[in-house]
Structure formats: structure tokens, C-alpha cells
Amino acid sequence: MEDAALVEAFLNLCNYHDLGEAWSEAGELQRAWQAPNFSVAESTYALFADDQLVAYAELWDIDPPYVRAYGNLAVHPAWRGRGIEARLLAWLIETSKRNLARAPQTARVMLRVGADSRLRELLALYEQHGFRHIRSYYQMRLDMDAPPPEPSLPEGIALRTFRKGQDERATFEAIDEAFRDHFGHIGGQFALFEHYVLNDPLADHSMWYLALAGEQIAGVCLCLKYIAEDPEMGWVEELAVRRPYRKRGLGMALLQTAFGEFYRRGYRRVGLAVDSQNLTGALRLYERAGMRPERTWLRYEFVLREGEELSTRALTGE
């Protein structure tokens, strides 16, 4: 755990070199390493030249039913092209195989990695080692030179902000239910939601909006103060509308509520991330709201074992 600051500085160095921006806020990696069930000793891998950290990889496979793992890797710019990247990727593949014993024996098990579309050498490495591109994600951006339109809530829907100590479980359940219609979704774990979302230092609970139909949460919009890559960009971290309340303008109303509050607080740009092939049509919603893709993140998959797919692949009947 005492290496977290060293690794974080290393990852920021690599990201500044590749993309001209920070990778994380100070302390973010240490918080990640403190996630429930994550073992720094078993799930991280570092290479040193004398006392200099020159390469790092990490594997995230802490989420039941253990049918997928997520890997990340980075190599110091001065040490690239010497085969180190392949060594890290081999470690990720071999280490992720521990899920074969933990996952249901009939289930499909995979390792996923990803990268910004501009990192062509890294993407080529994935393909050379048998990874297949499965999805593209956009970072969307809205630039505001005037106040955005006032939101119009559907009839019967009331809006209020999140109440800490009261709304945690219901908010998680509403998001988890809504995201069952998202590609790759597997039912979430409240402990991870609590660690990564509720307790995120950048979370702004005064901009966590709950849309209520009586006592039922119909939709949520959770905002961050900003993201590490751009401290002047407000960020919509989660936007979710439950099935019975879709196609009534609620998603747009929640989005415009967040845009308006960011504008009042002095922000002139807002961002969010979206699956470019989102099954519920979220991309079209964001485009109607005036957002545009600013960058693309590509996700790749390596199949460790074929079998029954436990994650969402397509919409079932509405």
C-alpha cells in the first residue's frame, strides 16, 4: 500500500506523455487499492530498473460471479518497445485464469482491457495477443456559452437531491435495475458502489438528483465536481432511468438539471461517458442535448473459457 503514491505518479507521467493530461487525482489509486476484496500483493505487478519503476500492471477481478476481469498496464516511455508490454499482458492473462475456478463452471469467462483510441501501439499489442475489439465508448462534451434550457419534468415526477444516510441503498438499487439494459451488465455489489461512488472524494452530493414517482425512484443523475483529466469540466458520473419511466423526457430533464446547476456554478463545459452502441439509446439523448463525442475509448476482450453468457448482450422485451 505504501507504493500507491509512487505508482500513481508513474501512471500520471505515462498519461501526460501519451495524452497530455493527468491519469488520476492524488490519493485516487490508494483508494482503489482499498476496495473490498482487492489484494495489492496478488493483483498488481511492477518492474523496476534499479530503483526506477518502469512498468506496472493491475488486475481487477473482485466482483462476483467472477466471469470477467479487467486489466490495465503501462510502460515508461523510455522503456517501450523492448518486449515489456507483452510480458505484462502475459501476466494479466495468466493471473486472470484464477477466475476459471471461481466462476460457475458453465459460464463464459473473459479478460477485458482497454485504451484510448489514440494509443495505436497498445491497441495493436492487444490484437496481436488474441484480444478482440468488442465495444467503443465515447467521452461526450457540452460547451455552454449561455444557460442551458430549463428542464421539464414528466407529469407525476418530483425532483430532489440525495440525502446521505437515507438514500444510499435505494439509489444503488435504482441504478442497478436500470443498468440491466446496458451491454455487459452483471448485477452490482453494494459494497463496491459504496466504495467507488458514494465515497468518491469528487462526488458532489448536492448535485445527486433523484427523480421520484411517489416514493419510488424513477431515475437518478449523479455528478462529480470534475475529473482528473480536466478540473474545469463538470462531470455526470451516472444517469439512469428505470424502464417504466423511459420515453417520457425524464432522462433529458435530469441531464438539463445537471447542466443548469453546473452553469450556475461557473462551469462552461460538462462531460460524461457513454457506450457508443448503448442499448437504450442514451447516445441519441446526449446528442439531442447538444453534446458531441470528444474522444473514444476502445474495449477489448480475451476469452478464457467459452460458455453461458451471464452479462447483458441485448434488450429483452420492454
C-alpha positions as CSV (number, residue, x, y, z in Angstrom):
1,M,0.0,0.0,0.0
2,E,2.9,2.4,0.6
3,D,3.8,2.2,-3.1
4,A,0.5,3.7,-4.2
5,A,1.8,7.3,-4.5
6,L,4.8,6.0,-6.5
7,V,2.6,4.1,-8.9
8,E,0.2,6.9,-9.2
9,A,3.0,9.4,-10.1
10,F,4.2,6.8,-12.7
11,L,0.8,6.4,-14.3
12,N,0.4,10.2,-14.4
13,L,3.8,10.5,-16.1
14,C,2.8,7.9,-18.7
15,N,-0.5,9.6,-19.4
16,Y,1.0,13.1,-19.7
17,H,3.4,11.7,-22.2
18,D,0.7,9.9,-24.2
19,L,-2.3,12.1,-23.9
20,G,-1.1,15.4,-22.3
21,E,-3.3,15.0,-19.2
22,A,-3.3,13.5,-15.7
23,W,-4.4,10.0,-15.1
24,S,-5.7,10.5,-11.5
25,E,-6.1,12.8,-8.6
26,A,-3.6,12.4,-5.7
27,G,-4.7,9.5,-3.5
28,E,-7.1,8.0,-6.1
29,L,-5.0,4.9,-6.6
30,Q,-4.7,4.2,-2.9
31,R,-8.5,4.4,-2.6
32,A,-8.8,2.0,-5.4
33,W,-6.4,-0.4,-3.8
34,Q,-8.5,-0.3,-0.6
35,A,-11.6,-1.7,-2.5
36,P,-13.3,-4.6,-0.9
37,N,-11.6,-7.9,-1.7
38,F,-8.7,-6.3,-3.7
39,S,-5.3,-7.7,-2.9
40,V,-2.3,-5.5,-3.8
41,A,0.1,-8.4,-3.4
42,E,-1.9,-10.7,-5.7
43,S,-3.3,-8.3,-8.3
44,T,-0.5,-5.9,-9.1
45,Y,2.8,-6.4,-10.9
46,A,5.7,-3.9,-11.1
47,L,9.0,-4.0,-12.9
48,F,12.0,-1.8,-11.7
49,A,15.3,-0.9,-13.2
50,D,17.4,-0.3,-10.1
51,D,15.1,2.0,-8.1
52,Q,13.1,3.3,-11.0
53,L,9.6,2.0,-11.7
54,V,9.5,1.2,-15.4
55,A,6.3,-0.9,-15.9
56,Y,3.1,-1.7,-14.0
57,A,0.0,-3.8,-14.4
58,E,-3.0,-4.5,-12.3
59,L,-5.9,-6.9,-12.5
60,W,-9.4,-6.3,-11.2
61,D,-11.4,-9.5,-10.7
62,I,-13.1,-8.9,-7.3
63,D,-16.7,-8.8,-8.5
64,P,-18.8,-12.0,-8.2
65,P,-19.7,-14.2,-10.1
66,Y,-16.1,-13.8,-11.3
67,V,-16.8,-14.2,-15.0
68,R,-14.8,-11.3,-16.1
69,A,-11.6,-9.4,-15.1
70,Y,-10.3,-6.0,-16.1
71,G,-6.6,-5.4,-16.7
72,N,-4.5,-2.3,-17.1
73,L,-0.9,-1.9,-18.0
74,A,1.6,0.9,-18.5
75,V,5.3,1.1,-19.5
76,H,7.6,4.1,-19.0
77,P,8.1,5.9,-22.4
78,A,11.9,5.3,-22.2
79,W,11.4,1.6,-21.8
80,R,8.9,0.8,-24.5
81,G,9.5,-1.5,-27.5
82,R,11.6,-3.9,-25.5
83,G,9.0,-6.6,-25.0
84,I,7.9,-5.4,-21.6
85,E,4.4,-4.7,-22.8
86,A,4.0,-8.3,-23.9
87,R,5.3,-9.6,-20.5
88,L,2.7,-7.5,-18.7
89,L,-0.1,-8.7,-20.9
90,A,1.0,-12.3,-20.4
91,W,0.9,-11.8,-16.6
92,L,-2.6,-10.4,-16.9
93,I,-3.8,-13.4,-19.0
94,E,-2.3,-16.0,-16.7
95,T,-3.4,-14.3,-13.5
96,S,-6.9,-13.8,-14.7
97,K,-7.2,-17.6,-15.2
98,R,-7.8,-17.9,-11.4
99,N,-11.4,-16.9,-12.2
100,L,-11.9,-20.2,-14.0
101,A,-12.1,-22.0,-10.7
102,R,-14.2,-19.2,-9.0
103,A,-16.8,-18.7,-11.7
104,P,-19.8,-21.0,-12.4
105,Q,-18.4,-23.9,-14.3
106,T,-20.8,-23.5,-17.3
107,A,-20.2,-19.7,-17.6
108,R,-18.2,-17.8,-20.2
109,V,-15.1,-16.2,-18.6
110,M,-13.1,-13.4,-20.1
111,L,-10.4,-10.8,-19.5
112,R,-11.0,-7.3,-20.7
113,V,-8.6,-4.4,-21.4
114,G,-9.0,-1.0,-23.0
115,A,-7.3,2.1,-24.1
116,D,-7.8,5.5,-25.7
117,S,-8.2,5.1,-29.5
118,R,-5.1,7.3,-30.0
119,L,-2.8,4.7,-28.3
120,R,-2.4,2.7,-31.5
121,E,0.7,0.7,-30.5
122,L,-1.1,-0.6,-27.3
123,L,-4.2,-1.5,-29.3
124,A,-2.1,-3.4,-31.8
125,L,-0.5,-5.3,-29.0
126,Y,-3.9,-6.4,-27.7
127,E,-4.8,-7.7,-31.2
128,Q,-1.5,-9.5,-31.6
129,H,-2.2,-11.4,-28.4
130,G,-5.7,-12.6,-29.4
131,F,-7.8,-9.8,-27.9
132,R,-10.9,-8.8,-29.9
133,H,-12.4,-5.4,-30.0
134,I,-16.0,-5.6,-28.6
135,R,-17.1,-2.1,-27.8
136,S,-16.3,1.6,-28.2
137,Y,-17.1,4.3,-25.7
138,Y,-17.3,8.0,-26.2
139,Q,-16.4,10.8,-23.9
140,M,-19.1,13.3,-24.6
141,R,-18.7,17.1,-24.1
142,L,-21.1,20.1,-23.9
143,D,-19.8,23.6,-24.2
144,M,-22.1,26.2,-22.7
145,D,-21.8,29.9,-23.7
146,A,-25.3,30.6,-22.4
147,P,-27.6,29.0,-19.7
148,P,-29.0,25.6,-20.9
149,P,-32.7,25.1,-21.4
150,E,-34.8,24.8,-18.2
151,P,-35.7,21.2,-17.5
152,S,-39.3,20.0,-17.9
153,L,-40.2,17.0,-15.7
154,P,-42.8,14.5,-16.8
155,E,-46.1,14.7,-15.0
156,G,-46.1,12.9,-11.7
157,I,-42.4,13.2,-11.2
158,A,-40.7,15.3,-8.4
159,L,-37.1,16.1,-8.1
160,R,-34.9,16.3,-5.0
161,T,-31.3,15.9,-4.1
162,F,-29.7,12.9,-2.5
163,R,-29.9,12.6,1.3
164,K,-26.8,10.9,2.8
165,G,-27.6,8.3,5.4
166,Q,-31.1,7.7,3.9
167,D,-30.9,7.2,0.1
168,E,-27.8,5.0,-0.4
169,R,-29.4,1.6,-0.8
170,A,-32.4,2.8,-2.9
171,T,-30.1,4.8,-5.2
172,F,-27.9,1.8,-5.8
173,E,-30.9,-0.5,-6.5
174,A,-32.4,2.0,-8.9
175,I,-29.1,2.3,-10.9
176,D,-28.5,-1.4,-10.8
177,E,-32.0,-2.1,-12.1
178,A,-31.8,0.5,-14.9
179,F,-28.3,-0.7,-16.0
180,R,-29.6,-4.3,-16.5
181,D,-30.4,-2.9,-20.0
182,H,-26.7,-2.0,-20.6
183,F,-24.3,-4.1,-22.6
184,G,-22.1,-6.2,-20.3
185,H,-24.1,-5.6,-17.1
186,I,-23.9,-8.0,-14.3
187,G,-25.8,-7.3,-11.1
188,G,-23.7,-5.0,-8.9
189,Q,-22.4,-5.3,-5.4
190,F,-23.5,-2.6,-3.0
191,A,-20.1,-2.6,-1.2
192,L,-18.3,-1.7,-4.4
193,F,-20.9,1.0,-5.2
194,E,-20.4,2.4,-1.7
195,H,-16.6,2.4,-2.1
196,Y,-16.3,3.8,-5.6
197,V,-19.4,6.0,-6.0
198,L,-20.8,7.0,-2.6
199,N,-17.4,7.7,-1.0
200,D,-15.7,9.2,-4.1
201,P,-13.9,12.4,-2.9
202,L,-15.0,14.1,-6.1
203,A,-18.7,13.2,-5.6
204,D,-20.9,16.2,-5.1
205,H,-24.0,15.0,-3.2
206,S,-25.6,18.4,-3.7
207,M,-25.7,17.5,-7.4
208,W,-27.0,14.0,-6.9
209,Y,-30.6,14.2,-8.2
210,L,-33.3,11.7,-7.5
211,A,-36.5,11.8,-9.7
212,L,-39.3,10.4,-7.6
213,A,-42.7,8.9,-8.6
214,G,-44.3,8.9,-5.2
215,E,-41.8,7.0,-3.0
216,Q,-40.3,5.2,-6.0
217,I,-37.0,6.3,-7.6
218,A,-37.8,6.7,-11.3
219,G,-34.3,8.0,-12.3
220,V,-31.1,9.3,-10.9
221,C,-28.3,11.7,-12.0
222,L,-25.1,11.6,-10.0
223,C,-22.4,14.3,-10.7
224,L,-18.8,14.7,-9.8
225,K,-17.2,18.1,-9.2
226,Y,-14.8,17.4,-12.1
227,I,-12.5,14.7,-13.4
228,A,-8.7,14.4,-13.0
229,E,-8.2,14.8,-16.8
230,D,-9.9,18.2,-16.8
231,P,-10.5,20.0,-13.5
232,E,-12.6,22.7,-15.3
233,M,-15.1,20.2,-16.7
234,G,-18.1,19.2,-14.7
235,W,-18.9,15.5,-14.9
236,V,-22.1,13.5,-15.0
237,E,-21.0,10.2,-13.5
238,E,-24.3,8.2,-13.6
239,L,-27.5,8.9,-15.4
240,A,-30.1,6.1,-15.2
241,V,-33.9,5.9,-15.8
242,R,-35.8,2.8,-14.8
243,R,-37.8,1.0,-17.5
244,P,-41.3,2.1,-16.5
245,Y,-40.3,5.8,-16.7
246,R,-38.5,5.9,-20.0
247,K,-39.5,7.6,-23.2
248,R,-41.2,10.4,-21.3
249,G,-38.4,13.0,-21.2
250,L,-37.1,12.2,-17.8
251,G,-33.5,11.5,-18.9
252,M,-33.4,14.9,-20.7
253,A,-34.8,16.7,-17.7
254,L,-32.2,15.1,-15.3
255,L,-29.5,16.0,-17.8
256,Q,-30.6,19.6,-18.2
257,T,-30.9,19.9,-14.4
258,A,-27.3,19.0,-14.0
259,F,-26.2,21.2,-16.9
260,G,-28.1,24.2,-15.4
261,E,-26.5,23.8,-12.0
262,F,-23.0,23.4,-13.4
263,Y,-23.6,26.6,-15.4
264,R,-24.7,28.4,-12.3
265,R,-21.6,27.3,-10.5
266,G,-19.4,28.7,-13.2
267,Y,-18.6,25.7,-15.4
268,R,-18.7,26.2,-19.1
269,R,-18.2,22.6,-20.2
270,V,-19.7,19.3,-19.0
271,G,-18.7,15.7,-19.9
272,L,-19.9,12.2,-19.5
273,A,-19.1,8.7,-20.9
274,V,-21.4,6.6,-23.0
275,D,-21.4,3.3,-24.8
276,S,-21.4,4.3,-28.5
277,Q,-23.9,1.4,-29.1
278,N,-25.9,1.9,-25.9
279,L,-28.9,-0.4,-26.0
280,T,-31.3,2.1,-24.5
281,G,-30.5,4.9,-27.0
282,A,-28.5,7.1,-24.5
283,L,-26.2,8.4,-27.2
284,R,-29.1,9.9,-29.1
285,L,-30.3,11.5,-25.9
286,Y,-26.9,13.2,-25.3
287,E,-26.7,14.3,-28.9
288,R,-30.2,15.9,-28.6
289,A,-28.9,17.7,-25.5
290,G,-26.2,19.3,-27.6
291,M,-23.3,17.0,-26.6
292,R,-20.7,15.7,-29.0
293,P,-18.1,13.0,-28.9
294,E,-14.7,14.3,-27.9
295,R,-12.7,11.1,-27.7
296,T,-13.1,7.3,-28.0
297,W,-12.1,4.5,-25.6
298,L,-11.9,1.0,-27.1
299,R,-12.5,-2.1,-25.1
300,Y,-11.0,-5.5,-26.0
301,E,-11.8,-9.0,-24.8
302,F,-9.8,-12.2,-24.4
303,V,-11.9,-15.3,-23.9
304,L,-10.5,-17.6,-21.2
305,R,-13.4,-20.1,-21.5
306,E,-16.4,-20.3,-23.7
307,G,-19.8,-21.0,-22.1
308,E,-23.0,-19.4,-20.9
309,E,-23.0,-15.6,-21.1
310,L,-24.1,-14.2,-17.8
311,S,-24.0,-10.5,-18.7
312,T,-26.5,-8.4,-20.7
313,R,-25.9,-8.6,-24.5
314,A,-29.2,-7.4,-25.9
315,L,-32.5,-5.9,-24.7
316,T,-35.2,-8.3,-23.6
317,G,-38.9,-7.3,-24.1
318,E,-39.9,-4.0,-22.7
